[in-house]
Amino acid sequence: TAILKGPEDNVNLTCSHTVSSYDTILWYQQSAQNTALKLIGYVRYTSPTVEDSFKGRFDVSGDAAANKMAYLHFPKVTEAEDSAVYFCAASEAQCFTIPSLLYKNPL
């Protein structure tokens, strides 16, 4: 779906899925200037997280566990890079720690 918006416009995108075991929905941006997929943020169960580089420009919300829906909201289109392709993806939440990163190793 193509959405045309002007500067200062408000944008809301919706993502949903039907896979019962998937409880995380992630939002990505791919701009013309930088074709790499950049993680904007995600909703794990009902807990939203926005990556530092997108904080203040984007909000994520939703219920990825029960309703299987998430929303991406930009209160204002402000940067040229906001003109981009936006993707959502769903996955099973996975938590892990890497023990070597938990301790400062002496040199």
C-alpha positions as a LaTeX table, in Angstrom:
\begin{tabular}{lrrr}
\hline
Residue & $x$ (\AA) & $y$ (\AA) & $z$ (\AA) \\
\hline
Thr1 & 0.00 & 0.00 & 0.00 \\
Ala2 & 1.37 & 3.41 & $-0.94$ \\
Ile3 & 0.70 & 6.34 & 1.37 \\
Leu4 & 1.40 & 9.89 & 0.28 \\
Lys5 & 1.87 & 12.40 & 3.04 \\
Gly6 & 3.30 & 15.89 & 3.21 \\
Pro7 & 5.64 & 17.51 & 5.71 \\
Glu8 & 4.14 & 17.76 & 9.20 \\
Asp9 & 1.51 & 15.10 & 8.37 \\
Asn10 & 0.65 & 12.37 & 10.83 \\
Val11 & 1.07 & 8.71 & 9.71 \\
Asn12 & $-0.31$ & 5.49 & 11.23 \\
Leu13 & 0.54 & 2.03 & 9.90 \\
Thr14 & $-0.99$ & $-1.25$ & 11.07 \\
Cys15 & 0.42 & $-4.78$ & 10.97 \\
Ser16 & $-1.34$ & $-8.02$ & 11.86 \\
His17 & $-0.75$ & $-11.75$ & 11.52 \\
Thr18 & $-2.39$ & $-15.07$ & 12.40 \\
Val19 & 0.46 & $-17.27$ & 13.68 \\
Ser20 & $-0.56$ & $-18.25$ & 17.21 \\
Ser21 & 2.98 & $-18.82$ & 18.55 \\
Tyr22 & 4.33 & $-15.46$ & 17.34 \\
Asp23 & 4.25 & $-12.85$ & 20.09 \\
Thr24 & 6.61 & $-10.18$ & 18.78 \\
Ile25 & 6.00 & $-7.76$ & 15.91 \\
Leu26 & 8.92 & $-5.71$ & 14.57 \\
Trp27 & 8.92 & $-2.59$ & 12.39 \\
Tyr28 & 11.69 & $-1.81$ & 9.86 \\
Gln29 & 12.49 & 1.14 & 7.61 \\
Gln30 & 14.18 & 0.97 & 4.21 \\
Ser31 & 14.94 & 4.39 & 2.76 \\
Ala32 & 16.07 & 5.27 & $-0.75$ \\
Gln33 & 19.23 & 6.83 & 0.71 \\
Asn34 & 20.13 & 3.70 & 2.68 \\
Thr35 & 18.66 & 0.43 & 1.42 \\
Ala36 & 19.64 & $-1.55$ & 4.52 \\
Leu37 & 16.70 & $-2.50$ & 6.73 \\
Lys38 & 16.84 & $-0.47$ & 9.94 \\
Leu39 & 14.95 & $-1.69$ & 12.99 \\
Ile40 & 12.63 & 1.07 & 14.20 \\
Gly41 & 11.21 & $-0.84$ & 17.13 \\
Tyr42 & 9.04 & $-3.74$ & 18.16 \\
Val43 & 6.20 & $-4.86$ & 20.39 \\
Arg44 & 6.88 & $-7.96$ & 22.47 \\
Tyr45 & 3.57 & $-9.15$ & 23.93 \\
Thr46 & 2.22 & $-5.67$ & 24.86 \\
Ser47 & 5.57 & $-4.04$ & 25.66 \\
Pro48 & 6.80 & $-1.55$ & 23.03 \\
Thr49 & 10.45 & $-0.68$ & 22.40 \\
Val50 & 11.74 & 2.02 & 20.04 \\
Glu51 & 15.40 & 2.00 & 19.01 \\
Asp52 & 17.40 & 5.02 & 20.20 \\
Ser53 & 17.94 & 6.40 & 16.69 \\
Phe54 & 14.15 & 6.57 & 16.14 \\
Lys55 & 13.03 & 7.77 & 19.59 \\
Gly56 & 11.04 & 10.97 & 19.48 \\
Arg57 & 10.16 & 10.48 & 15.80 \\
Phe58 & 8.28 & 7.17 & 15.89 \\
Asp59 & 6.04 & 5.33 & 18.35 \\
Val60 & 5.14 & 1.65 & 18.35 \\
Ser61 & 2.22 & 0.09 & 20.19 \\
Gly62 & $-0.12$ & $-2.86$ & 20.06 \\
Asp63 & $-0.70$ & $-6.33$ & 21.43 \\
Ala64 & 1.47 & $-8.83$ & 19.59 \\
Ala65 & 0.37 & $-11.77$ & 21.77 \\
Ala66 & $-3.44$ & $-11.70$ & 22.04 \\
Asn67 & $-4.60$ & $-9.47$ & 19.18 \\
Lys68 & $-1.60$ & $-10.15$ & 16.92 \\
Met69 & $-1.55$ & $-6.48$ & 15.91 \\
Ala70 & 1.00 & $-3.68$ & 16.10 \\
Tyr71 & 0.98 & $-0.05$ & 15.08 \\
Leu72 & 3.66 & 2.32 & 13.86 \\
His73 & 2.91 & 6.00 & 14.35 \\
Phe74 & 4.89 & 9.02 & 13.26 \\
Pro75 & 3.37 & 12.11 & 14.78 \\
Lys76 & 4.96 & 14.28 & 12.06 \\
Val77 & 6.76 & 13.50 & 8.82 \\
Thr78 & 9.83 & 15.65 & 9.35 \\
Glu79 & 12.83 & 14.19 & 7.57 \\
Ala80 & 13.51 & 13.25 & 3.96 \\
Glu81 & 14.46 & 9.81 & 5.23 \\
Asp82 & 10.90 & 9.35 & 6.52 \\
Ser83 & 10.01 & 8.86 & 2.85 \\
Ala84 & 10.73 & 5.13 & 2.81 \\
Val85 & 9.36 & 1.62 & 2.61 \\
Tyr86 & 8.20 & 0.28 & 5.97 \\
Phe87 & 8.09 & $-3.42$ & 6.77 \\
Cys88 & 6.70 & $-5.38$ & 9.66 \\
Ala89 & 7.67 & $-8.89$ & 10.66 \\
Ala90 & 6.38 & $-11.28$ & 13.30 \\
Ser91 & 8.36 & $-13.80$ & 15.30 \\
Glu92 & 8.48 & $-15.84$ & 18.47 \\
Ala93 & 10.02 & $-13.89$ & 21.32 \\
Gln94 & 13.39 & $-15.25$ & 22.33 \\
Cys95 & 15.49 & $-14.13$ & 25.26 \\
Phe96 & 19.09 & $-15.04$ & 25.74 \\
Thr97 & 22.19 & $-13.66$ & 27.36 \\
Ile98 & 25.79 & $-13.92$ & 26.28 \\
Pro99 & 27.79 & $-14.51$ & 29.46 \\
Ser100 & 30.97 & $-12.94$ & 28.07 \\
Leu101 & 29.15 & $-9.62$ & 27.69 \\
Leu102 & 27.99 & $-9.61$ & 31.30 \\
Tyr103 & 31.47 & $-9.21$ & 32.73 \\
Lys104 & 34.23 & $-6.78$ & 31.93 \\
Asn105 & 37.22 & $-8.86$ & 30.93 \\
Pro106 & 40.60 & $-7.60$ & 32.14 \\
Leu107 & 43.08 & $-6.89$ & 29.36 \\
\hline
\end{tabular}
